[in-house]
C-alpha cells in the first residue's frame, strides 16, 4: 500500500502526494529506503532536480539485491538503517560478491565516524537526510561527475527549520504522523478531537512552510525531529 492509498480518506486538506511511476530518462537511480514518506519526498526531490531521470525504490536489502545484481545504475542511494541489514554492511557484502555500483550512503546523523566508515567501506559519498534540494543537487552532480563527497554539514538552514516555534503538542503530532497513523488513530493516542488535530496540522504546515503531511514528515526527518 502506498502512502497515497493509506491516507486516501483524509486528503481533503493535502492532496499533493506524489508517488508517481518512475520517469524514463537518461539517468537511472535506485533508492534503498524503508521509510515510505521519506522515500516519497526523496523521489519528488530527485524529479525536481533531474526531471528526466528514472528512480526505482527498494524497501530492504533483500529487495534491492536483484536490482543491484542485474541492472546498472548511475547512482544508488543507500540508507544505513534498513529493516533487514545495515546499509554499510550491505555495501561490503556487495563488493565481496563482485557487485560494483556507484553507491552513496544516506544517513540522518552525519558525524566524523559515519564519514570515515562510509569512506572506508567503499561508498562514493555520504548524504545527510537533512540535505535540501540545493545541497542534494550539488552532491549528486559531483558524484555523477566522478567526484567523492564526504563533507559534513551538508544541509542549508531555511525558515521553518528550528524548533523554536513548534509546541510540544505539535511535535507529538508530527511524530505520530511519521509512524503512518491515520487522523482517528492520532486523536485516540493523543486524546484530542479531530478539530484540534486539524488545528495542530494547519499550524505545523504553516510553521514548517510545507503544503501537506507528507512534506511535513519528510522535512521533520530531514531536520532530525522524528
Order of alpha helices (4+ residues) and beta strands (2+ residues): alpha-beta-alpha-beta-alpha-beta-alpha-beta-alpha-beta-alpha-alpha-alpha-alpha-alpha
